[in-house]
């Protein structure tokens, strides 16, 4: 009976750490990692989702992202209110369930996974690739839910393509395009990130026996084909470890 109560408590805690947005599960935590940042989830007691950022890869090419505008509901309003406990500067959102016009949030998700994989395997990210090869359970933030101003929501609605871009000062921005022309940029501050999705890396070996990132998949998905979720230790390392 006690074991059942413990399991039930853990399940309830896990549920409190996630929320559904457009039928996709997002993680909620005190941390607010940037889209595209790389790090590790800090799990305590099997339920917490705090994400410790280790590095931000350099993006020489724009990475296409998808953006959806989602009306608030009771659950999202509850999530936003819970985040306010950890962020004194968080903007207030007035939500009344009975009113037809609801506040809105935005989900931003990496769409061009192949483009991101190519960036990570490029020479300009050799230090990032080395970190990933030598560090277990490292993940990348591939989607975020954020709150934006009415002006920024209008700019998003007027655009028809969106990209994650890397500015000269190494800052990540969302760049908006309309009919192939750049129209504006939006700065996604970590202070407005409510929830996130993280993904893991799948590795493959080249003909020259070098390991490279072959794919990026959601953290609850298995790597496909001959790809592996970790880079295997070298045989000499294994032998030394066994001794």
C-alpha positions as CSV (number, residue, x, y, z in Angstrom):
1,X,0.0,0.0,0.0
2,X,2.8,2.4,0.9
3,X,4.6,1.6,-2.4
4,X,1.5,2.4,-4.3
5,X,1.1,5.8,-2.5
6,X,4.8,6.6,-3.3
7,X,4.3,5.8,-7.0
8,X,1.1,7.8,-7.1
9,X,2.9,10.8,-5.5
10,X,5.7,10.6,-8.0
11,X,3.2,10.5,-10.9
12,X,1.4,13.5,-9.6
13,X,4.8,15.4,-9.2
14,X,5.7,14.4,-12.8
15,X,2.4,15.7,-14.0
16,X,3.0,19.0,-12.2
17,X,6.4,19.3,-14.1
18,X,4.8,19.1,-17.6
19,X,1.9,20.6,-19.5
20,X,0.2,19.9,-22.8
21,X,0.3,22.5,-25.5
22,X,-1.4,21.6,-28.8
23,X,-1.3,17.9,-27.8
24,X,2.5,18.0,-27.2
25,X,4.2,17.7,-23.9
26,X,6.3,20.6,-22.6
27,X,8.5,20.6,-19.5
28,X,8.1,23.2,-16.8
29,X,11.0,24.2,-14.5
30,X,12.5,27.0,-12.6
31,X,15.1,27.3,-15.4
32,X,14.3,28.9,-18.7
33,X,16.8,27.6,-21.4
34,X,17.1,29.3,-24.7
35,X,16.0,27.6,-28.0
36,X,19.1,25.8,-29.4
37,X,21.0,25.8,-26.1
38,X,22.8,22.6,-25.1
39,X,23.0,21.2,-21.6
40,X,21.8,18.6,-19.2
41,X,18.6,18.0,-17.3
42,X,19.0,18.2,-13.5
43,X,16.7,15.5,-12.2
44,X,16.1,15.4,-8.5
45,X,13.9,12.7,-6.9
46,X,13.0,11.6,-10.4
47,X,10.6,14.5,-11.1
48,X,12.4,17.9,-11.6
49,X,13.2,19.2,-15.1
50,X,15.7,22.0,-14.4
51,X,18.0,22.4,-17.4
52,X,21.6,23.4,-16.9
53,X,22.9,25.1,-20.1
54,X,26.5,24.1,-21.0
55,X,27.0,25.8,-24.4
56,X,25.4,27.6,-27.3
57,X,26.5,26.4,-30.7
58,X,27.5,28.9,-33.4
59,X,25.0,29.1,-36.3
60,X,26.5,30.3,-39.5
61,X,23.3,29.5,-41.4
62,X,19.7,30.4,-40.5
63,X,17.7,27.5,-39.0
64,X,14.0,27.3,-40.0
65,X,11.6,27.2,-37.1
66,X,7.8,26.8,-36.9
67,X,5.7,29.2,-34.8
68,X,2.2,28.7,-33.5
69,X,0.1,31.2,-31.6
70,X,-1.9,29.4,-28.9
71,X,-4.8,31.0,-26.8
72,X,-4.4,30.6,-23.0
73,X,-6.6,28.1,-21.1
74,X,-6.9,27.4,-17.4
75,X,-4.0,25.0,-17.4
76,X,-1.6,27.4,-19.3
77,X,-2.6,30.2,-17.0
78,X,-1.8,28.1,-14.0
79,X,1.6,27.2,-15.5
80,X,2.4,30.9,-16.2
81,X,1.4,31.9,-12.6
82,X,3.6,29.1,-11.2
83,X,6.6,30.4,-13.2
84,X,6.1,33.9,-11.8
85,X,7.2,32.6,-8.4
86,X,10.7,32.3,-9.8
87,X,10.8,35.5,-11.9
88,X,10.0,38.8,-10.2
89,X,10.2,40.6,-13.6
90,X,7.7,38.4,-15.4
91,X,4.9,40.4,-17.1
92,X,1.4,40.0,-15.7
93,X,-1.1,38.2,-17.9
94,X,-4.8,38.9,-17.3
95,X,-6.8,35.7,-18.0
96,X,-10.6,35.5,-17.5
97,X,-12.0,32.2,-18.7
98,X,-15.5,33.6,-19.4
99,X,-14.2,36.3,-21.8
100,X,-14.0,35.4,-25.5
101,X,-10.6,37.2,-26.1
102,X,-7.9,35.2,-24.3
103,X,-4.3,36.1,-23.9
104,X,-2.0,34.2,-26.2
105,X,1.4,32.5,-26.0
106,X,3.7,31.3,-28.8
107,X,5.4,28.0,-29.4
108,X,8.6,28.1,-31.4
109,X,10.0,24.8,-32.6
110,X,13.1,23.7,-34.6
111,X,11.8,22.7,-38.1
112,X,15.0,22.3,-40.0
113,X,16.6,19.5,-37.9
114,X,18.9,18.5,-40.8
115,X,20.2,22.1,-41.0
116,X,20.9,22.1,-37.2
117,X,22.7,18.8,-37.5
118,X,24.9,20.1,-40.2
119,X,25.8,23.2,-38.1
120,X,26.7,21.0,-35.1
121,X,29.0,18.8,-37.3
122,X,30.7,21.8,-38.9
123,X,34.2,22.8,-38.1
124,X,33.1,26.1,-36.4
125,X,31.4,23.9,-33.8
126,X,34.2,21.4,-33.3
127,X,34.5,22.3,-29.6
128,X,30.7,21.8,-29.1
129,X,30.9,18.4,-30.9
130,X,33.8,17.4,-28.6
131,X,31.8,18.3,-25.6
132,X,28.9,16.2,-26.8
133,X,31.1,13.2,-27.5
134,X,32.6,13.3,-24.1
135,X,29.5,14.1,-22.1
136,X,26.6,11.6,-21.4
137,X,22.9,12.6,-21.4
138,X,23.5,15.9,-23.1
139,X,20.5,17.4,-24.8
140,X,19.4,20.3,-26.9
141,X,16.4,22.6,-26.5
142,X,14.3,22.1,-29.7
143,X,11.1,23.9,-28.7
144,X,10.0,26.6,-26.3
145,X,6.7,28.2,-25.2
146,X,7.0,31.9,-24.7
147,X,4.9,35.0,-23.9
148,X,5.3,38.0,-26.3
149,X,3.8,41.5,-26.6
150,X,0.8,42.2,-28.8
151,X,3.2,44.1,-31.2
152,X,5.4,41.0,-31.6
153,X,2.4,38.8,-32.1
154,X,1.2,41.1,-34.9
155,X,4.6,40.9,-36.5
156,X,4.5,37.1,-36.4
157,X,1.1,37.0,-37.9
158,X,2.2,39.2,-40.8
159,X,5.3,37.0,-41.6
160,X,5.3,33.8,-43.5
161,X,8.7,32.3,-42.6
162,X,10.7,32.2,-39.3
163,X,14.3,31.4,-38.6
164,X,16.6,31.0,-35.6
165,X,19.6,33.2,-36.3
166,X,22.9,33.9,-34.6
167,X,23.8,37.6,-34.4
168,X,27.4,39.0,-34.4
169,X,27.4,39.2,-30.6
170,X,26.5,35.5,-30.4
171,X,22.9,36.2,-29.4
172,X,20.1,34.0,-30.7
173,X,17.2,35.8,-32.4
174,X,14.0,34.9,-34.3
175,X,14.2,36.6,-37.7
176,X,10.9,37.1,-39.6
177,X,10.5,37.0,-43.3
178,X,7.6,37.9,-45.7
179,X,7.7,36.8,-49.4
180,X,11.5,36.1,-49.0
181,X,12.3,39.4,-47.5
182,X,13.4,40.0,-43.9
183,X,10.8,42.1,-42.1
184,X,11.8,42.1,-38.4
185,X,13.6,40.3,-35.5
186,X,12.3,39.2,-32.1
187,X,14.5,38.8,-29.1
188,X,13.4,35.7,-27.2
189,X,14.6,36.5,-23.7
190,X,14.9,33.7,-21.2
191,X,12.6,35.7,-18.9
192,X,9.6,35.0,-21.1
193,X,10.2,31.2,-21.6
194,X,7.4,29.3,-19.8
195,X,8.1,25.7,-20.9
196,X,10.4,23.8,-23.2
197,X,11.0,20.5,-25.1
198,X,14.5,18.9,-25.1
199,X,15.9,16.4,-27.6
200,X,18.8,14.0,-27.7
201,X,21.5,13.3,-30.2
202,X,21.9,10.1,-32.3
203,X,25.4,9.2,-33.4
204,X,26.8,7.4,-36.4
205,X,30.3,6.5,-37.6
206,X,31.8,7.7,-40.8
207,X,34.0,5.6,-43.2
208,X,37.0,7.2,-41.5
209,X,35.7,5.8,-38.2
210,X,34.9,9.3,-36.9
211,X,31.7,9.8,-34.9
212,X,29.3,12.5,-36.0
213,X,25.7,13.5,-35.2
214,X,23.3,11.7,-37.5
215,X,20.0,12.9,-36.1
216,X,18.3,14.8,-33.3
217,X,15.2,13.1,-31.8
218,X,12.9,13.9,-28.9
219,X,14.2,12.7,-25.5
220,X,11.5,9.9,-25.3
221,X,12.3,8.5,-28.8
222,X,14.9,5.8,-29.6
223,X,17.6,6.4,-32.1
224,X,16.8,4.6,-35.4
225,X,18.8,2.3,-37.6
226,X,22.5,1.9,-36.8
227,X,22.7,5.2,-34.9
228,X,23.5,5.2,-31.2
229,X,22.4,7.5,-28.3
230,X,26.0,7.7,-27.0
231,X,29.4,7.5,-28.6
232,X,30.9,4.1,-27.6
233,X,34.1,4.1,-25.6
234,X,37.3,3.2,-27.5
235,X,38.5,-0.3,-27.0
236,X,41.7,0.9,-25.2
237,X,39.5,2.9,-22.8
238,X,37.3,-0.1,-22.2
239,X,40.4,-2.2,-21.4
240,X,41.8,0.3,-18.9
241,X,38.4,0.6,-17.3
242,X,38.1,-3.2,-16.9
243,X,41.6,-3.3,-15.2
